[in-house]
Amino acid sequence: MEFSYLKRMRDLREDHDKTQQEIAEVLGTSQTMYARYERGANELPIHHLITLCQFYGVSTDYFLGLKKDP
């Protein structure tokens, strides 16, 4: 099963010219764990979802691929 939020998560990071390490620091986790979230090896915890949405200024619906526009 493909999760559209995985691509959106990576696209948002790249669109903001951030590295995985920089986003991992925002989340208070390691780069390795963040990379696992981004490729879908681990599920993204809700508290990280909220933090990322606040950081990027997007809704959870947009982040999760339920809405096309931010």
C-alpha positions as CSV (number, residue, x, y, z in Angstrom):
1,M,0.0,0.0,0.0
2,E,1.4,3.4,-1.0
3,F,0.9,6.3,1.3
4,S,0.7,9.7,-0.4
5,Y,1.8,11.5,2.7
6,L,5.3,9.9,2.4
7,K,5.9,11.7,-0.9
8,R,4.4,14.9,0.5
9,M,6.6,14.7,3.6
10,R,9.7,14.5,1.4
11,D,8.5,17.1,-1.0
12,L,7.8,19.6,1.8
13,R,11.2,19.1,3.3
14,E,12.9,19.5,-0.1
15,D,10.8,22.5,-1.0
16,H,12.0,24.2,2.2
17,D,15.6,23.3,1.4
18,K,15.9,21.3,4.6
19,T,18.0,18.2,5.2
20,Q,16.7,15.1,7.0
21,Q,19.0,16.0,9.9
22,E,17.5,19.5,10.2
23,I,13.9,18.1,10.3
24,A,15.0,15.4,12.8
25,E,16.2,18.2,15.1
26,V,12.8,20.0,14.8
27,L,11.2,16.7,15.8
28,G,13.7,15.9,18.6
29,T,14.6,12.6,17.0
30,S,17.6,11.2,15.1
31,Q,18.2,11.5,11.3
32,T,18.0,7.8,11.1
33,M,14.6,7.6,12.6
34,Y,13.3,10.5,10.5
35,A,14.6,8.7,7.3
36,R,12.6,5.7,8.4
37,Y,9.5,7.8,8.7
38,E,10.1,9.4,5.3
39,R,10.4,6.0,3.6
40,G,7.5,4.4,5.5
41,A,9.6,1.9,7.5
42,N,8.1,3.4,10.7
43,E,4.8,5.1,11.1
44,L,5.0,8.8,11.8
45,P,3.7,9.5,15.3
46,I,0.8,11.9,15.6
47,H,2.8,14.4,17.7
48,H,5.4,14.5,14.9
49,L,2.7,15.0,12.3
50,I,1.4,18.0,14.3
51,T,4.9,19.4,14.7
52,L,5.6,19.0,10.9
53,C,2.3,20.7,9.9
54,Q,3.0,23.6,12.2
55,F,6.6,23.9,11.0
56,Y,5.6,23.9,7.3
57,G,2.4,25.9,7.8
58,V,0.1,23.3,6.3
59,S,-3.0,21.5,7.4
60,T,-3.0,17.8,8.4
61,D,-5.4,17.2,5.5
62,Y,-2.9,18.6,3.1
63,F,0.1,16.7,4.7
64,L,-1.8,13.4,4.5
65,G,-2.9,13.9,0.9
66,L,-6.6,14.4,1.7
67,K,-6.6,17.9,0.3
68,K,-4.6,19.2,-2.7
69,D,-3.9,22.9,-1.7
70,P,-2.1,23.9,1.4
